[in-house]
Amino acid sequence: QVQLVESGGGLVQAGGSLGRSCVASGRIFAASVMAWTRQAPGKQREVVASITEAGTTAYADSVKGRFTISRDNAKNTVYLQMNSLKPEDTAVYYCKLIVIRTTKSYWGQGTQVTVSS
């Protein structure tokens, strides 16, 4: 069983920055794709950034140039640095681990990020 524990997030003013981290238990981290997703009130959950086991990244158009995803396989940790935050970035953010071999997914507990205008 894989557990994901998130930290970071909170309240920030528009234009500010926040960092998130997510630590995975177990030995599967290096063989997994990691992603950060978010869900705003009344909206569907969306993937904002992902990173493969080899470090290839992808971003939603809405966060390109502002968010950076990275990972440290030695620490079983994925990070999300969020800069130039906008009120529309307000959402609950979740980290997600996708096991490459089985495509099974695991989720973090989710943390609220609120950007005030």
Residue pairs with C-beta under 8 A, 6 or more apart in sequence:
1 25
1 26
2 24
2 25
2 26
2 28
2 97
2 99
2 106
3 24
3 25
3 26
3 106
4 22
4 23
4 24
4 25
4 95
4 96
4 97
4 106
4 107
4 108
4 109
5 22
5 23
5 25
5 108
5 109
6 20
6 21
6 22
6 93
6 94
6 95
6 108
6 109
6 110
6 111
7 20
7 21
7 22
7 23
7 111
8 18
8 19
8 20
8 21
8 80
8 111
9 18
9 20
9 93
9 111
9 112
9 113
10 18
10 111
10 112
10 113
10 114
11 114
11 115
11 116
12 18
12 85
12 113
12 114
12 115
12 116
13 115
13 116
13 117
14 85
14 86
14 87
14 115
14 116
14 117
15 84
15 85
16 85
16 115
17 81
17 82
17 83
17 84
17 85
18 82
18 85
18 113
19 79
19 80
19 81
19 82
20 36
20 79
20 80
20 81
20 82
20 93
20 95
20 111
20 113
21 77
21 78
21 79
21 80
22 34
22 36
22 77
22 78
22 79
22 80
22 95
22 108
23 75
23 76
23 77
24 32
24 76
24 77
24 78
24 97
24 106
25 76
26 76
28 97
28 99
29 73
29 76
29 97
30 53
30 73
31 53
31 99
31 100
31 101
32 53
32 97
32 98
32 99
32 100
33 50
33 51
33 52
33 53
33 97
33 98
33 100
34 50
34 51
34 69
34 71
34 78
34 95
34 96
34 97
34 98
35 47
35 49
35 50
35 51
35 69
35 95
35 96
35 98
36 47
36 48
36 49
36 50
36 67
36 69
36 78
36 80
36 93
36 94
36 95
36 96
37 45
37 46
37 47
37 48
37 93
37 94
37 95
37 96
38 45
38 46
38 48
38 89
38 91
38 92
38 93
38 94
38 113
39 45
39 46
39 91
39 92
39 94
40 88
40 90
40 91
40 92
43 91
45 94
46 60
47 60
47 96
48 59
48 60
48 62
48 63
48 67
48 80
48 93
49 57
49 58
49 59
49 60
49 63
49 67
49 68
49 69
49 80
50 57
50 58
50 69
51 57
51 58
51 69
51 70
51 71
51 78
53 73
53 100
55 71
57 69
59 67
59 69
62 88
63 82
63 89
66 82
66 83
66 84
66 85
67 80
67 81
67 82
67 83
68 79
68 80
68 81
68 83
69 78
69 79
69 80
69 81
70 78
70 79
70 81
71 77
71 78
71 79
72 78
72 79
78 95
80 93
80 95
82 89
82 113
85 113
85 115
86 115
87 115
87 116
87 117
88 115
89 113
89 115
90 113
90 114
90 115
91 112
91 113
92 110
92 111
92 112
92 113
93 110
93 111
93 112
93 113
94 107
94 108
94 109
94 110
94 111
95 107
95 108
96 105
96 106
96 107
96 108
97 105
97 106
97 107
98 104
98 105
99 105
99 106
